[in-house]
């Protein structure tokens, strides 16, 4: 999961670079590296300050997505949402790509130490965030394909800006691109913070070298943060958006298969307190999840 987080951060950073290139014409790679440096400076200031920046950027991100939804609503009625040119194979490949969007939810656990009551707040935050974002994702998808055809969306480096610009013109395109910059920067910031926290936790537990658990004056894991920033920079320099995203999907799906295998093993060894139907569910649900992840993995690799 740590590897997946760093890969995902690099993927979204390249996406940021694409939107900035769409706006300013500067090279995508240069933009992505500049973002990495800027976010490194924010992380260096401290956890509270980084989270405060993330909250502001999250608000802007939500505003941009709601704007896309509103722009596309008038076109919903004339769209064939059941069209599937590539059949089940295309749907499965799309599902494998969409899986990437759900990577961030597991990061909530990395910030349990920052919660007042993690036993209560963490499950609530996890379920509520998944519910709200799924609804938003679906509505954005409906609006996007209603306004712009699939081929143009797939070829664009700034697809949501293309959607808004197609309805409201160049100025709206620019506004949405700015909001997309805030959204992608926010995602990279949170992934980098979570990755550094993961390294810190493993180093503190003795799984990684102890020097990676060193905490600086601003209460951030200094060496761990430098390591993830360096790793992201290398990935941005050597990979394209499609390449890094595909590798990220594959790594995430494999790691989720291991997680579900562990859950099934715990249930089979009676390491949990559940009984009856709940114990059966603890064995069946992870098994089904492994099969589904394997299916998506095949299509992610093939795609």
C-alpha positions in Angstrom: 0.0 0.0 0.0 2.9 2.3 0.7 4.2 1.7 -2.9 0.7 2.3 -4.2 0.4 5.6 -2.3 3.7 6.9 -3.7 2.7 5.8 -7.2 -0.7 7.4 -6.9 0.9 10.7 -5.7 3.1 10.7 -8.8 0.1 9.9 -11.0 -2.0 12.8 -9.7 1.0 15.1 -9.8 1.4 14.4 -13.5 -2.3 15.1 -13.8 -1.7 18.4 -12.1 1.0 19.1 -14.6 -1.3 18.3 -17.5 -3.9 20.8 -16.3 -1.3 23.5 -15.8 0.1 22.9 -19.2 -3.4 23.2 -20.6 -3.6 26.7 -18.9 -0.1 28.1 -19.1 1.7 26.0 -21.8 4.5 25.0 -19.4 5.7 21.4 -19.7 3.8 18.8 -17.7 6.9 17.3 -16.1 8.2 20.6 -15.0 4.8 21.5 -13.5 4.7 18.2 -11.6 8.2 18.6 -10.2 7.4 22.2 -9.1 4.2 21.0 -7.4 6.3 18.3 -5.5 8.7 21.0 -4.3 5.9 23.3 -3.2 4.0 20.6 -1.3 7.2 19.5 0.3 7.5 23.0 1.7 4.0 22.9 3.1 4.6 19.5 4.7 7.7 20.8 6.2 5.8 23.5 8.1 3.8 20.9 10.1 0.8 18.5 10.2 -1.8 21.0 11.4 -0.8 23.5 8.7 -0.8 20.9 6.0 -4.3 19.7 7.0 -5.5 23.3 7.0 -4.3 23.7 3.5 -5.9 20.4 2.5 -9.3 21.5 4.0 -9.3 24.7 1.9 -8.3 22.8 -1.3 -11.0 20.1 -0.6 -13.6 22.8 -0.5 -12.4 24.1 -3.9 -12.3 20.6 -5.2 -15.9 19.9 -4.2 -17.0 23.2 -5.7 -15.4 22.4 -9.0 -17.1 18.9 -9.2 -20.5 20.4 -8.3 -19.9 22.9 -11.1 -19.3 20.1 -13.6 -22.4 18.3 -12.5 -24.5 21.5 -12.8 -23.2 22.2 -16.3 -24.0 18.7 -17.6 -27.5 18.3 -16.1 -29.3 19.9 -19.1 -27.7 17.3 -21.4 -28.6 14.3 -19.3 -31.9 13.6 -21.1 -30.4 13.1 -24.6 -27.6 10.7 -23.6 -27.4 6.9 -24.1 -25.9 5.8 -20.9 -26.2 2.1 -21.8 -23.9 2.3 -24.8 -20.9 0.0 -24.4 -18.8 -0.1 -27.6 -16.3 -2.6 -26.1 -18.9 -4.7 -24.3 -18.2 -6.3 -21.0 -14.4 -6.1 -21.6 -14.7 -2.3 -21.9 -16.8 -2.1 -18.7 -14.3 -4.2 -16.8 -11.4 -2.1 -18.0 -13.2 1.0 -17.0 -13.9 -0.4 -13.6 -10.2 -1.2 -13.1 -9.3 2.4 -14.0 -12.0 3.8 -11.7 -10.6 1.7 -8.8 -7.7 4.2 -8.7 -10.1 6.9 -7.5 -10.8 4.9 -4.4 -7.2 4.7 -3.2 -7.4 7.5 -0.7 -9.9 6.1 1.7 -7.5 3.7 3.3 -5.3 6.7 4.2 -7.7 7.7 7.0 -6.2 5.0 9.2 -2.8 6.6 8.9 -4.1 9.7 10.6 -5.8 7.8 13.6 -3.3 9.5 16.0 -4.7 12.9 15.0 -8.3 11.9 15.9 -9.8 12.5 19.3 -11.7 9.2 19.4 -10.4 7.0 16.5 -12.6 4.0 17.6 -15.7 6.1 16.9 -14.5 8.7 14.4 -12.5 6.5 12.0 -15.4 4.1 10.9 -17.7 7.1 10.6 -15.3 9.1 8.5 -14.5 6.1 6.3 -18.2 5.2 5.5 -19.4 8.8 5.1 -16.5 9.8 2.8 -17.0 6.7 0.6 -20.8 7.4 0.4 -20.5 11.1 -0.4 -17.7 10.8 -2.9 -19.3 7.8 -4.7 -22.5 9.9 -5.3 -20.4 12.8 -6.6 -18.3 10.5 -8.9 -21.4 9.1 -10.5 -23.0 12.5 -11.1 -19.8 13.9 -12.5 -19.5 10.9 -14.9 -23.1 11.3 -16.0 -22.4 15.0 -16.8 -19.1 14.4 -18.5 -20.3 11.7 -21.0 -23.5 13.7 -21.6 -21.5 16.8 -22.8 -18.4 15.3 -24.5 -18.0 11.9 -26.3 -15.9 9.2 -24.7 -13.0 9.4 -27.2 -12.4 13.1 -26.7 -12.6 12.7 -22.9 -10.0 9.9 -23.1 -7.6 11.9 -25.3 -7.8 15.1 -23.2 -5.2 16.0 -20.6 -7.8 18.2 -18.9 -11.1 16.3 -19.4 -13.3 18.2 -16.9 -12.2 21.5 -18.3 -13.1 20.2 -21.7 -16.6 19.4 -20.4 -17.2 22.8 -18.9 -15.6 24.6 -21.8 -17.8 22.8 -24.3 -20.9 24.3 -22.7 -19.8 27.7 -21.3 -16.8 28.6 -23.4 -13.1 29.4 -22.8 -13.6 31.4 -19.5 -15.4 28.6 -17.8 -12.7 26.2 -19.1 -10.1 28.3 -17.4 -12.0 28.4 -14.1 -12.5 24.7 -14.1 -8.8 24.2 -14.8 -7.9 26.3 -11.8 -10.2 24.3 -9.6 -8.8 21.1 -11.0 -5.3 22.3 -10.1 -6.5 22.8 -6.5 -8.1 19.3 -6.5 -5.0 17.5 -7.8 -2.7 19.4 -5.6 -4.9 18.5 -2.6 -4.8 14.8 -3.5 -1.0 14.8 -3.9 -0.6 16.6 -0.6 -2.7 14.1 1.3 -1.0 11.1 -0.3 2.4 12.4 0.4 1.5 13.1 4.1 0.0 9.6 4.4 2.9 7.9 2.8 5.4 9.6 5.1 3.3 8.7 8.1 3.2 5.0 6.9 7.0 5.0 6.7 7.3 6.6 10.1 4.9 4.0 11.6 6.8 1.1 10.2 10.2 2.5 11.2 8.9 3.1 14.7 7.8 -0.5 14.8 11.2 -1.7 13.7 10.1 -2.9 10.2 12.1 -0.2 8.4 15.4 1.6 9.5 15.0 3.5 12.8 16.3 6.7 11.2 13.1 7.0 9.1 11.2 7.5 12.4 13.0 10.7 13.2 10.6 13.6 13.9 11.6 17.2 13.3 10.9 20.4 15.3 7.5 20.8 13.5 6.4 17.2 14.5 6.8 15.8 11.0 8.7 12.6 10.1 11.6 14.4 8.4 13.5 11.6 6.8 10.3 9.7 5.8 8.9 12.9 4.1 12.2 13.5 2.2 12.1 9.9 1.0 8.6 10.0 -0.4 9.2 13.4 -2.1 12.4 12.0 -3.8 10.5 8.9 -4.9 7.7 10.9 -6.4 10.1 13.2 -8.2 11.8 10.2 -9.8 8.5 8.7 -10.9 7.3 11.9 -12.4 10.5 12.3 -14.4 10.5 8.7 -15.9 6.8 7.9 -16.4 3.8 9.0 -18.3 0.3 9.5 -16.8 -1.0 6.3 -18.3 2.1 4.2 -17.3 2.2 5.3 -13.7 -1.6 5.1 -13.3 -1.6 1.5 -14.7 1.2 0.4 -12.4 -0.6 2.1 -9.5 -3.9 0.2 -10.2 -2.0 -3.1 -10.4 -0.2 -2.5 -7.1 -3.4 -1.4 -5.3 -5.3 -4.4 -6.5 -2.6 -6.9 -5.5 -2.3 -5.3 -2.0 -6.1 -5.4 -1.6 -6.0 -9.1 -2.5 -3.4 -9.6 0.3 -5.5 -7.6 2.8 -8.6 -9.7 2.0 -6.6 -12.9 2.2 -5.5 -11.9 5.7 -9.1 -11.2 6.7 -10.1 -14.6 5.5 -7.2 -16.2 7.3 -8.1 -14.5 10.6 -11.7 -15.7 10.3 -10.6 -19.3 9.4 -8.3 -19.4 12.4 -11.1 -18.0 14.7 -9.0 -14.9 15.6 -12.1 -12.8 15.8 -14.9 -12.7 18.3 -17.8 -13.0 15.8 -20.1 -16.0 15.7 -22.7 -17.7 13.5 -23.7 -15.8 10.3 -21.2 -13.0 11.0 -18.3 -15.5 11.1 -19.5 -16.9 7.8 -19.6 -13.4 6.3 -16.1 -12.7 7.5 -14.9 -15.6 5.3 -17.2 -15.2 2.3 -16.9 -11.5 1.7 -13.0 -11.4 1.6 -13.1 -14.4 -0.7 -15.5 -12.6 -3.1 -13.3 -9.5 -2.9 -10.2 -11.5 -3.9 -12.0 -12.8 -6.9 -13.2 -9.4 -8.0 -9.8 -7.8 -7.4 -8.2 -10.6 -9.5 -10.7 -9.9 -12.3 -10.0 -6.2 -12.3 -6.3 -6.9 -12.1 -6.4 -8.9 -15.3 -8.2 -6.0 -17.1 -5.9 -3.4 -15.6 -2.8 -5.2 -16.9 -4.5 -5.9 -20.3 -5.5 -2.3 -20.6 
